[in-house]
Amino acid sequence: MAIVDVTVIPIGTETPSVSSYVADLQKILKKHEAEGTIRFQLTPMNTIIEGELSTLLGVIQEIHEAPFQKGIKRVATNIRIDDRRDKKGTMEGKLSSVQRHME
């Protein structure tokens, strides 16, 4: 199980707002979540996705392509992967671990 931090940045939008593009990506992620292949969490600055690494890489490619479907000519996608293989990790587990150290 891997956890991926991903930010898709459409370049050359008509306005500074990119929330409609983010919404399109969230719809794609909801479809994959409904299929049971991933879990995800939107944050104010990025999206965190959890699942099998090979699946996540395919999902990232799909969301990277989405702005091109709306006429954007350039997209920058930032990806950070946490792939821990000694134990199963989840988004909640990582947060719980930090919170235990704060008590």
Biopython code that builds the backbone (N, CA, C, O; Angstrom):
import numpy as np
from Bio.PDB.StructureBuilder import StructureBuilder

atoms = [
    (1, "MET", "N", (0.853, -1.179, 0.000)),
    (1, "MET", "CA", (0.000, 0.000, 0.000)),
    (1, "MET", "C", (0.893, 1.233, 0.000)),
    (1, "MET", "O", (1.781, 1.374, 0.840)),
    (2, "ALA", "N", (0.644, 2.121, -0.951)),
    (2, "ALA", "CA", (1.413, 3.358, -1.049)),
    (2, "ALA", "C", (0.491, 4.545, -0.800)),
    (2, "ALA", "O", (-0.727, 4.462, -0.964)),
    (3, "ILE", "N", (1.101, 5.632, -0.405)),
    (3, "ILE", "CA", (0.395, 6.896, -0.240)),
    (3, "ILE", "C", (1.096, 7.912, -1.138)),
    (3, "ILE", "O", (2.317, 8.061, -1.093)),
    (4, "VAL", "N", (0.305, 8.607, -1.953)),
    (4, "VAL", "CA", (0.855, 9.548, -2.916)),
    (4, "VAL", "C", (0.268, 10.928, -2.658)),
    (4, "VAL", "O", (-0.938, 11.085, -2.467)),
    (5, "ASP", "N", (1.131, 11.905, -2.657)),
    (5, "ASP", "CA", (0.765, 13.322, -2.581)),
    (5, "ASP", "C", (0.878, 13.837, -4.014)),
    (5, "ASP", "O", (1.965, 13.809, -4.592)),
    (6, "VAL", "N", (-0.213, 14.301, -4.590)),
    (6, "VAL", "CA", (-0.182, 14.738, -5.993)),
    (6, "VAL", "C", (-0.831, 16.104, -6.140)),
    (6, "VAL", "O", (-1.859, 16.394, -5.527)),
    (7, "THR", "N", (-0.211, 16.934, -6.964)),
    (7, "THR", "CA", (-0.737, 18.243, -7.315)),
    (7, "THR", "C", (-0.673, 18.385, -8.825)),
    (7, "THR", "O", (0.404, 18.302, -9.415)),
    (8, "VAL", "N", (-1.816, 18.598, -9.447)),
    (8, "VAL", "CA", (-1.888, 18.795, -10.893)),
    (8, "VAL", "C", (-2.102, 20.282, -11.134)),
    (8, "VAL", "O", (-3.059, 20.871, -10.631)),
    (9, "ILE", "N", (-1.202, 20.883, -11.909)),
    (9, "ILE", "CA", (-1.222, 22.330, -12.115)),
    (9, "ILE", "C", (-1.434, 22.633, -13.601)),
    (9, "ILE", "O", (-0.513, 22.482, -14.403)),
    (10, "PRO", "N", (-2.658, 23.065, -13.970)),
    (10, "PRO", "CA", (-2.865, 23.474, -15.357)),
    (10, "PRO", "C", (-2.216, 24.841, -15.581)),
    (10, "PRO", "O", (-2.408, 25.765, -14.791)),
    (11, "ILE", "N", (-1.463, 24.957, -16.640)),
    (11, "ILE", "CA", (-0.750, 26.204, -16.925)),
    (11, "ILE", "C", (-1.399, 26.874, -18.142)),
    (11, "ILE", "O", (-1.610, 26.238, -19.174)),
    (12, "GLY", "N", (-1.709, 28.158, -18.004)),
    (12, "GLY", "CA", (-2.309, 28.906, -19.104)),
    (12, "GLY", "C", (-3.821, 28.947, -19.028)),
    (12, "GLY", "O", (-4.495, 29.014, -20.056)),
    (13, "THR", "N", (-4.363, 28.908, -17.808)),
    (13, "THR", "CA", (-5.813, 28.997, -17.652)),
    (13, "THR", "C", (-6.273, 30.428, -17.913)),
    (13, "THR", "O", (-5.484, 31.370, -17.836)),
    (14, "GLU", "N", (-7.552, 30.579, -18.222)),
    (14, "GLU", "CA", (-8.091, 31.905, -18.526)),
    (14, "GLU", "C", (-8.119, 32.824, -17.314)),
    (14, "GLU", "O", (-7.995, 34.041, -17.451)),
    (15, "THR", "N", (-8.286, 32.234, -16.105)),
    (15, "THR", "CA", (-8.319, 33.022, -14.879)),
    (15, "THR", "C", (-7.352, 32.395, -13.877)),
    (15, "THR", "O", (-6.903, 31.267, -14.079)),
    (16, "PRO", "N", (-7.026, 33.111, -12.799)),
    (16, "PRO", "CA", (-6.145, 32.542, -11.783)),
    (16, "PRO", "C", (-6.765, 31.357, -11.040)),
    (16, "PRO", "O", (-6.037, 30.550, -10.462)),
    (17, "SER", "N", (-8.098, 31.237, -11.046)),
    (17, "SER", "CA", (-8.770, 30.160, -10.329)),
    (17, "SER", "C", (-8.605, 28.833, -11.067)),
    (17, "SER", "O", (-8.741, 28.767, -12.288)),
    (18, "VAL", "N", (-8.310, 27.780, -10.308)),
    (18, "VAL", "CA", (-8.204, 26.445, -10.899)),
    (18, "VAL", "C", (-9.174, 25.458, -10.243)),
    (18, "VAL", "O", (-9.063, 24.249, -10.445)),
    (19, "SER", "N", (-10.124, 25.975, -9.458)),
    (19, "SER", "CA", (-11.019, 25.086, -8.719)),
    (19, "SER", "C", (-11.859, 24.197, -9.626)),
    (19, "SER", "O", (-12.173, 23.072, -9.238)),
    (20, "SER", "N", (-12.236, 24.652, -10.816)),
    (20, "SER", "CA", (-13.013, 23.793, -11.718)),
    (20, "SER", "C", (-12.169, 22.612, -12.204)),
    (20, "SER", "O", (-12.688, 21.517, -12.415)),
    (21, "TYR", "N", (-10.865, 22.842, -12.378)),
    (21, "TYR", "CA", (-9.975, 21.752, -12.779)),
    (21, "TYR", "C", (-9.802, 20.762, -11.629)),
    (21, "TYR", "O", (-9.798, 19.548, -11.836)),
    (22, "VAL", "N", (-9.662, 21.290, -10.429)),
    (22, "VAL", "CA", (-9.543, 20.427, -9.242)),
    (22, "VAL", "C", (-10.807, 19.586, -9.098)),
    (22, "VAL", "O", (-10.722, 18.396, -8.792)),
    (23, "ALA", "N", (-11.971, 20.181, -9.314)),
    (23, "ALA", "CA", (-13.234, 19.449, -9.216)),
    (23, "ALA", "C", (-13.282, 18.310, -10.233)),
    (23, "ALA", "O", (-13.760, 17.220, -9.919)),
    (24, "ASP", "N", (-12.796, 18.551, -11.436)),
    (24, "ASP", "CA", (-12.759, 17.487, -12.448)),
    (24, "ASP", "C", (-11.904, 16.313, -11.974)),
    (24, "ASP", "O", (-12.273, 15.153, -12.156)),
    (25, "LEU", "N", (-10.765, 16.621, -11.368)),
    (25, "LEU", "CA", (-9.876, 15.572, -10.878)),
    (25, "LEU", "C", (-10.530, 14.798, -9.745)),
    (25, "LEU", "O", (-10.394, 13.577, -9.661)),
    (26, "GLN", "N", (-11.236, 15.500, -8.878)),
    (26, "GLN", "CA", (-11.897, 14.846, -7.751)),
    (26, "GLN", "C", (-12.982, 13.880, -8.243)),
    (26, "GLN", "O", (-13.192, 12.827, -7.641)),
    (27, "LYS", "N", (-13.664, 14.234, -9.325)),
    (27, "LYS", "CA", (-14.672, 13.338, -9.904)),
    (27, "LYS", "C", (-14.025, 12.041, -10.401)),
    (27, "LYS", "O", (-14.579, 10.956, -10.223)),
    (28, "ILE", "N", (-12.870, 12.163, -11.013)),
    (28, "ILE", "CA", (-12.136, 10.973, -11.479)),
    (28, "ILE", "C", (-11.746, 10.117, -10.284)),
    (28, "ILE", "O", (-11.897, 8.895, -10.309)),
    (29, "LEU", "N", (-11.241, 10.763, -9.235)),
    (29, "LEU", "CA", (-10.826, 10.025, -8.041)),
    (29, "LEU", "C", (-12.017, 9.362, -7.357)),
    (29, "LEU", "O", (-11.896, 8.239, -6.867)),
    (30, "LYS", "N", (-13.159, 10.033, -7.315)),
    (30, "LYS", "CA", (-14.367, 9.439, -6.718)),
    (30, "LYS", "C", (-14.781, 8.176, -7.465)),
    (30, "LYS", "O", (-15.227, 7.204, -6.855)),
    (31, "LYS", "N", (-14.632, 8.197, -8.780)),
    (31, "LYS", "CA", (-14.967, 7.014, -9.589)),
    (31, "LYS", "C", (-14.077, 5.846, -9.180)),
    (31, "LYS", "O", (-14.568, 4.734, -8.987)),
    (32, "HIS", "N", (-12.784, 6.082, -9.047)),
    (32, "HIS", "CA", (-11.853, 5.017, -8.649)),
    (32, "HIS", "C", (-12.115, 4.563, -7.218)),
    (32, "HIS", "O", (-12.004, 3.376, -6.908)),
    (33, "GLU", "N", (-12.461, 5.506, -6.348)),
    (33, "GLU", "CA", (-12.762, 5.146, -4.965)),
    (33, "GLU", "C", (-14.024, 4.274, -4.906)),
    (33, "GLU", "O", (-14.080, 3.315, -4.137)),
    (34, "ALA", "N", (-15.021, 4.603, -5.709)),
    (34, "ALA", "CA", (-16.254, 3.813, -5.747)),
    (34, "ALA", "C", (-15.988, 2.394, -6.243)),
    (34, "ALA", "O", (-16.684, 1.453, -5.859)),
    (35, "GLU", "N", (-14.984, 2.248, -7.094)),
    (35, "GLU", "CA", (-14.584, 0.922, -7.582)),
    (35, "GLU", "C", (-13.791, 0.155, -6.530)),
    (35, "GLU", "O", (-13.562, -1.046, -6.674)),
    (36, "GLY", "N", (-13.371, 0.852, -5.467)),
    (36, "GLY", "CA", (-12.634, 0.212, -4.386)),
    (36, "GLY", "C", (-11.145, 0.065, -4.623)),
    (36, "GLY", "O", (-10.482, -0.701, -3.923)),
    (37, "THR", "N", (-10.604, 0.789, -5.605)),
    (37, "THR", "CA", (-9.180, 0.639, -5.922)),
    (37, "THR", "C", (-8.290, 1.647, -5.205)),
    (37, "THR", "O", (-7.091, 1.417, -5.051)),
    (38, "ILE", "N", (-8.876, 2.776, -4.762)),
    (38, "ILE", "CA", (-8.099, 3.798, -4.062)),
    (38, "ILE", "C", (-8.941, 4.403, -2.943)),
    (38, "ILE", "O", (-10.152, 4.196, -2.867)),
    (39, "ARG", "N", (-8.270, 5.150, -2.084)),
    (39, "ARG", "CA", (-8.904, 6.078, -1.147)),
    (39, "ARG", "C", (-8.199, 7.406, -1.366)),
    (39, "ARG", "O", (-7.025, 7.427, -1.734)),
    (40, "PHE", "N", (-8.897, 8.520, -1.144)),
    (40, "PHE", "CA", (-8.233, 9.806, -1.360)),
    (40, "PHE", "C", (-8.782, 10.855, -0.412)),
    (40, "PHE", "O", (-9.859, 10.710, 0.167)),
    (41, "GLN", "N", (-8.001, 11.915, -0.275)),
    (41, "GLN", "CA", (-8.384, 13.035, 0.576)),
    (41, "GLN", "C", (-7.914, 14.324, -0.083)),
    (41, "GLN", "O", (-6.725, 14.492, -0.354)),
    (42, "LEU", "N", (-8.841, 15.223, -0.339)),
    (42, "LEU", "CA", (-8.510, 16.545, -0.869)),
    (42, "LEU", "C", (-8.063, 17.430, 0.287)),
    (42, "LEU", "O", (-8.688, 17.431, 1.348)),
    (43, "THR", "N", (-6.990, 18.180, 0.087)),
    (43, "THR", "CA", (-6.541, 19.177, 1.048)),
    (43, "THR", "C", (-6.547, 20.531, 0.336)),
    (43, "THR", "O", (-6.745, 20.571, -0.879)),
    (44, "PRO", "N", (-6.338, 21.627, 1.043)),
    (44, "PRO", "CA", (-6.327, 22.927, 0.377)),
    (44, "PRO", "C", (-5.210, 23.094, -0.665)),
    (44, "PRO", "O", (-5.304, 23.950, -1.545)),
    (45, "MET", "N", (-4.158, 22.277, -0.563)),
    (45, "MET", "CA", (-3.008, 22.460, -1.450)),
    (45, "MET", "C", (-2.701, 21.282, -2.362)),
    (45, "MET", "O", (-1.907, 21.418, -3.293)),
    (46, "ASN", "N", (-3.322, 20.111, -2.111)),
    (46, "ASN", "CA", (-2.995, 18.921, -2.895)),
    (46, "ASN", "C", (-4.055, 17.854, -2.660)),
    (46, "ASN", "O", (-5.062, 18.097, -1.994)),
    (47, "THR", "N", (-3.819, 16.685, -3.207)),
    (47, "THR", "CA", (-4.675, 15.539, -2.951)),
    (47, "THR", "C", (-3.784, 14.381, -2.529)),
    (47, "THR", "O", (-2.731, 14.148, -3.123)),
    (48, "ILE", "N", (-4.210, 13.660, -1.501)),
    (48, "ILE", "CA", (-3.505, 12.481, -1.025)),
    (48, "ILE", "C", (-4.293, 11.267, -1.513)),
    (48, "ILE", "O", (-5.507, 11.193, -1.326)),
    (49, "ILE", "N", (-3.604, 10.326, -2.134)),
    (49, "ILE", "CA", (-4.255, 9.125, -2.658)),
    (49, "ILE", "C", (-3.553, 7.907, -2.075)),
    (49, "ILE", "O", (-2.327, 7.880, -1.961)),
    (50, "GLU", "N", (-4.338, 6.901, -1.707)),
    (50, "GLU", "CA", (-3.814, 5.688, -1.079)),
    (50, "GLU", "C", (-4.266, 4.480, -1.889)),
    (50, "GLU", "O", (-5.428, 4.389, -2.286)),
    (51, "GLY", "N", (-3.339, 3.552, -2.133)),
    (51, "GLY", "CA", (-3.679, 2.330, -2.857)),
    (51, "GLY", "C", (-2.428, 1.590, -3.272)),
    (51, "GLY", "O", (-1.324, 1.915, -2.836)),
    (52, "GLU", "N", (-2.611, 0.586, -4.125)),
    (52, "GLU", "CA", (-1.466, -0.139, -4.671)),
    (52, "GLU", "C", (-0.717, 0.785, -5.639)),
    (52, "GLU", "O", (-1.335, 1.500, -6.428)),
    (53, "LEU", "N", (0.605, 0.762, -5.571)),
    (53, "LEU", "CA", (1.403, 1.708, -6.347)),
    (53, "LEU", "C", (1.101, 1.634, -7.839)),
    (53, "LEU", "O", (0.966, 2.673, -8.486)),
    (54, "SER", "N", (0.993, 0.450, -8.392)),
    (54, "SER", "CA", (0.731, 0.342, -9.840)),
    (54, "SER", "C", (-0.609, 0.980, -10.194)),
    (54, "SER", "O", (-0.729, 1.613, -11.243)),
    (55, "THR", "N", (-1.608, 0.824, -9.343)),
    (55, "THR", "CA", (-2.908, 1.452, -9.562)),
    (55, "THR", "C", (-2.791, 2.964, -9.459)),
    (55, "THR", "O", (-3.330, 3.698, -10.287)),
    (56, "LEU", "N", (-2.078, 3.422, -8.430)),
    (56, "LEU", "CA", (-1.929, 4.865, -8.230)),
    (56, "LEU", "C", (-1.256, 5.534, -9.420)),
    (56, "LEU", "O", (-1.652, 6.628, -9.823)),
    (57, "LEU", "N", (-0.258, 4.894, -9.976)),
    (57, "LEU", "CA", (0.437, 5.493, -11.117)),
    (57, "LEU", "C", (-0.497, 5.647, -12.312)),
    (57, "LEU", "O", (-0.415, 6.636, -13.040)),
    (58, "GLY", "N", (-1.387, 4.673, -12.520)),
    (58, "GLY", "CA", (-2.376, 4.793, -13.585)),
    (58, "GLY", "C", (-3.374, 5.900, -13.318)),
    (58, "GLY", "O", (-3.749, 6.640, -14.228)),
    (59, "VAL", "N", (-3.804, 6.017, -12.070)),
    (59, "VAL", "CA", (-4.742, 7.077, -11.686)),
    (59, "VAL", "C", (-4.084, 8.442, -11.855)),
    (59, "VAL", "O", (-4.718, 9.382, -12.335)),
    (60, "ILE", "N", (-2.824, 8.555, -11.465)),
    (60, "ILE", "CA", (-2.108, 9.828, -11.624)),
    (60, "ILE", "C", (-2.029, 10.212, -13.096)),
    (60, "ILE", "O", (-2.210, 11.379, -13.443)),
    (61, "GLN", "N", (-1.763, 9.246, -13.957)),
    (61, "GLN", "CA", (-1.731, 9.555, -15.387)),
    (61, "GLN", "C", (-3.097, 10.056, -15.858)),
    (61, "GLN", "O", (-3.180, 10.997, -16.648)),
    (62, "GLU", "N", (-4.158, 9.427, -15.372)),
    (62, "GLU", "CA", (-5.507, 9.835, -15.764)),
    (62, "GLU", "C", (-5.824, 11.261, -15.314)),
    (62, "GLU", "O", (-6.377, 12.044, -16.086)),
    (63, "ILE", "N", (-5.482, 11.601, -14.080)),
    (63, "ILE", "CA", (-5.777, 12.966, -13.624)),
    (63, "ILE", "C", (-4.833, 13.987, -14.252)),
    (63, "ILE", "O", (-5.210, 15.145, -14.427)),
    (64, "HIS", "N", (-3.618, 13.578, -14.590)),
    (64, "HIS", "CA", (-2.694, 14.470, -15.297)),
    (64, "HIS", "C", (-3.249, 14.830, -16.670)),
    (64, "HIS", "O", (-3.091, 15.961, -17.128)),
    (65, "GLU", "N", (-3.894, 13.880, -17.323)),
    (65, "GLU", "CA", (-4.441, 14.098, -18.665)),
    (65, "GLU", "C", (-5.705, 14.954, -18.666)),
    (65, "GLU", "O", (-6.016, 15.586, -19.676)),
    (66, "ALA", "N", (-6.436, 14.984, -17.557)),
    (66, "ALA", "CA", (-7.745, 15.644, -17.518)),
    (66, "ALA", "C", (-7.727, 17.114, -17.971)),
    (66, "ALA", "O", (-8.595, 17.496, -18.755)),
    (67, "PRO", "N", (-6.789, 17.955, -17.522)),
    (67, "PRO", "CA", (-6.812, 19.353, -17.983)),
    (67, "PRO", "C", (-6.616, 19.491, -19.501)),
    (67, "PRO", "O", (-7.121, 20.434, -20.111)),
    (68, "PHE", "N", (-5.893, 18.565, -20.096)),
    (68, "PHE", "CA", (-5.720, 18.613, -21.548)),
    (68, "PHE", "C", (-7.066, 18.437, -22.246)),
    (68, "PHE", "O", (-7.294, 18.997, -23.318)),
    (69, "GLN", "N", (-7.951, 17.656, -21.634)),
    (69, "GLN", "CA", (-9.283, 17.432, -22.213)),
    (69, "GLN", "C", (-10.129, 18.704, -22.204)),
    (69, "GLN", "O", (-11.110, 18.806, -22.941)),
    (70, "LYS", "N", (-9.752, 19.664, -21.376)),
    (70, "LYS", "CA", (-10.466, 20.951, -21.319)),
    (70, "LYS", "C", (-9.743, 22.034, -22.124)),
    (70, "LYS", "O", (-10.071, 23.215, -22.006)),
    (71, "GLY", "N", (-8.777, 21.644, -22.929)),
    (71, "GLY", "CA", (-8.114, 22.596, -23.803)),
    (71, "GLY", "C", (-6.822, 23.187, -23.278)),
    (71, "GLY", "O", (-6.190, 23.987, -23.968)),
    (72, "ILE", "N", (-6.411, 22.814, -22.074)),
    (72, "ILE", "CA", (-5.135, 23.306, -21.548)),
    (72, "ILE", "C", (-3.999, 22.705, -22.385)),
    (72, "ILE", "O", (-4.048, 21.533, -22.758)),
    (73, "LYS", "N", (-3.002, 23.498, -22.669)),
    (73, "LYS", "CA", (-1.890, 23.044, -23.515)),
    (73, "LYS", "C", (-0.663, 22.609, -22.725)),
    (73, "LYS", "O", (0.248, 21.991, -23.276)),
    (74, "ARG", "N", (-0.641, 22.935, -21.424)),
    (74, "ARG", "CA", (0.523, 22.567, -20.600)),
    (74, "ARG", "C", (0.045, 22.244, -19.187)),
    (74, "ARG", "O", (-0.760, 22.976, -18.611)),
    (75, "VAL", "N", (0.555, 21.131, -18.633)),
    (75, "VAL", "CA", (0.191, 20.695, -17.289)),
    (75, "VAL", "C", (1.460, 20.267, -16.562)),
    (75, "VAL", "O", (2.261, 19.500, -17.096)),
    (76, "ALA", "N", (1.636, 20.764, -15.345)),
    (76, "ALA", "CA", (2.742, 20.331, -14.484)),
    (76, "ALA", "C", (2.139, 19.537, -13.331)),
    (76, "ALA", "O", (1.247, 20.031, -12.640)),
    (77, "THR", "N", (2.611, 18.328, -13.119)),
    (77, "THR", "CA", (2.107, 17.482, -12.043)),
    (77, "THR", "C", (3.250, 17.130, -11.107)),
    (77, "THR", "O", (4.270, 16.582, -11.525)),
    (78, "ASN", "N", (3.062, 17.452, -9.835)),
    (78, "ASN", "CA", (4.042, 17.121, -8.802)),
    (78, "ASN", "C", (3.563, 15.884, -8.063)),
    (78, "ASN", "O", (2.399, 15.789, -7.674)),
    (79, "ILE", "N", (4.484, 14.926, -7.870)),
    (79, "ILE", "CA", (4.143, 13.662, -7.217)),
    (79, "ILE", "C", (5.178, 13.371, -6.134)),
    (79, "ILE", "O", (6.382, 13.515, -6.349)),
    (80, "ARG", "N", (4.685, 12.959, -4.967)),
    (80, "ARG", "CA", (5.561, 12.475, -3.901)),
    (80, "ARG", "C", (4.972, 11.141, -3.440)),
    (80, "ARG", "O", (3.791, 11.069, -3.099)),
    (81, "ILE", "N", (5.784, 10.095, -3.430)),
    (81, "ILE", "CA", (5.314, 8.747, -3.123)),
    (81, "ILE", "C", (5.929, 8.264, -1.821)),
    (81, "ILE", "O", (7.142, 8.345, -1.628)),
    (82, "ASP", "N", (5.077, 7.756, -0.923)),
    (82, "ASP", "CA", (5.523, 7.078, 0.298)),
    (82, "ASP", "C", (5.129, 5.616, 0.136)),
    (82, "ASP", "O", (3.954, 5.268, 0.252)),
    (83, "ASP", "N", (6.097, 4.775, -0.127)),
    (83, "ASP", "CA", (5.853, 3.347, -0.395)),
    (83, "ASP", "C", (6.597, 2.529, 0.646)),
    (83, "ASP", "O", (7.742, 2.129, 0.437)),
    (84, "ARG", "N", (5.936, 2.285, 1.769)),
    (84, "ARG", "CA", (6.548, 1.544, 2.868)),
    (84, "ARG", "C", (6.156, 0.076, 2.754)),
    (84, "ARG", "O", (4.973, -0.246, 2.652)),
    (85, "ARG", "N", (7.145, -0.813, 2.772)),
    (85, "ARG", "CA", (6.866, -2.221, 2.525)),
    (85, "ARG", "C", (7.006, -3.116, 3.753)),
    (85, "ARG", "O", (6.732, -4.313, 3.668)),
    (86, "ASP", "N", (7.426, -2.565, 4.892)),
    (86, "ASP", "CA", (7.592, -3.412, 6.079)),
    (86, "ASP", "C", (6.299, -3.563, 6.870)),
    (86, "ASP", "O", (6.176, -4.475, 7.688)),
    (87, "LYS", "N", (5.328, -2.673, 6.631)),
    (87, "LYS", "CA", (4.017, -2.805, 7.264)),
    (87, "LYS", "C", (3.009, -2.007, 6.456)),
    (87, "LYS", "O", (3.370, -1.104, 5.701)),
    (88, "LYS", "N", (1.743, -2.354, 6.628)),
    (88, "LYS", "CA", (0.688, -1.651, 5.911)),
    (88, "LYS", "C", (0.501, -0.272, 6.520)),
    (88, "LYS", "O", (0.362, -0.135, 7.735)),
    (89, "GLY", "N", (0.497, 0.727, 5.691)),
    (89, "GLY", "CA", (0.310, 2.090, 6.160)),
    (89, "GLY", "C", (-0.927, 2.708, 5.542)),
    (89, "GLY", "O", (-1.299, 2.390, 4.413)),
    (90, "THR", "N", (-1.551, 3.586, 6.286)),
    (90, "THR", "CA", (-2.708, 4.328, 5.786)),
    (90, "THR", "C", (-2.530, 5.801, 6.112)),
    (90, "THR", "O", (-1.668, 6.174, 6.907)),
    (91, "MET", "N", (-3.341, 6.620, 5.499)),
    (91, "MET", "CA", (-3.303, 8.051, 5.780)),
    (91, "MET", "C", (-3.573, 8.295, 7.268)),
    (91, "MET", "O", (-2.870, 9.067, 7.921)),
    (92, "GLU", "N", (-4.598, 7.625, 7.788)),
    (92, "GLU", "CA", (-4.963, 7.801, 9.192)),
    (92, "GLU", "C", (-3.867, 7.283, 10.128)),
    (92, "GLU", "O", (-3.602, 7.874, 11.175)),
    (93, "GLY", "N", (-3.241, 6.181, 9.739)),
    (93, "GLY", "CA", (-2.178, 5.619, 10.561)),
    (93, "GLY", "C", (-0.996, 6.556, 10.697)),
    (93, "GLY", "O", (-0.404, 6.669, 11.771)),
    (94, "LYS", "N", (-0.652, 7.229, 9.608)),
    (94, "LYS", "CA", (0.457, 8.185, 9.667)),
    (94, "LYS", "C", (0.126, 9.339, 10.607)),
    (94, "LYS", "O", (0.977, 9.779, 11.380)),
    (95, "LEU", "N", (-1.113, 9.830, 10.539)),
    (95, "LEU", "CA", (-1.514, 10.924, 11.423)),
    (95, "LEU", "C", (-1.554, 10.476, 12.876)),
    (95, "LEU", "O", (-1.118, 11.210, 13.762)),
    (96, "SER", "N", (-2.071, 9.284, 13.129)),
    (96, "SER", "CA", (-2.138, 8.763, 14.490)),
    (96, "SER", "C", (-0.749, 8.629, 15.102)),
    (96, "SER", "O", (-0.559, 8.917, 16.284)),
    (97, "SER", "N", (0.209, 8.197, 14.314)),
    (97, "SER", "CA", (1.573, 8.030, 14.802)),
    (97, "SER", "C", (2.139, 9.362, 15.289)),
    (97, "SER", "O", (2.759, 9.429, 16.350)),
    (98, "VAL", "N", (1.925, 10.405, 14.517)),
    (98, "VAL", "CA", (2.413, 11.739, 14.912)),
    (98, "VAL", "C", (1.676, 12.214, 16.162)),
    (98, "VAL", "O", (2.292, 12.749, 17.084)),
    (99, "GLN", "N", (0.368, 12.021, 16.193)),
    (99, "GLN", "CA", (-0.412, 12.474, 17.344)),
    (99, "GLN", "C", (0.005, 11.775, 18.634)),
    (99, "GLN", "O", (0.017, 12.396, 19.697)),
    (100, "ARG", "N", (0.348, 10.485, 18.553)),
    (100, "ARG", "CA", (0.822, 9.786, 19.752)),
    (100, "ARG", "C", (2.096, 10.409, 20.301)),
    (100, "ARG", "O", (2.296, 10.451, 21.514)),
    (101, "HIS", "N", (2.940, 10.883, 19.431)),
    (101, "HIS", "CA", (4.199, 11.525, 19.872)),
    (101, "HIS", "C", (3.961, 12.910, 20.482)),
    (101, "HIS", "O", (4.831, 13.447, 21.168)),
    (102, "MET", "N", (2.800, 13.474, 20.234)),
    (102, "MET", "CA", (2.499, 14.809, 20.742)),
    (102, "MET", "C", (1.886, 14.758, 22.135)),
    (102, "MET", "O", (1.787, 15.793, 22.794)),
    (103, "GLU", "N", (1.474, 13.588, 22.599)),
    (103, "GLU", "CA", (0.821, 13.474, 23.909)),
    (103, "GLU", "C", (1.806, 13.510, 25.042)),
    (103, "GLU", "O", (1.412, 13.425, 26.205)),
]
sb = StructureBuilder()
sb.init_structure("model")
sb.init_model(0)
sb.init_chain("A")
sb.init_seg("    ")
for serial, (resi, resn, name, xyz) in enumerate(atoms, 1):
    if name == "N":
        sb.init_residue(resn, " ", resi, " ")
    sb.init_atom(name, np.array(xyz, "f"), 0.0, 1.0, " ", f" {name:<3s}", serial, name[0])
structure = sb.get_structure()
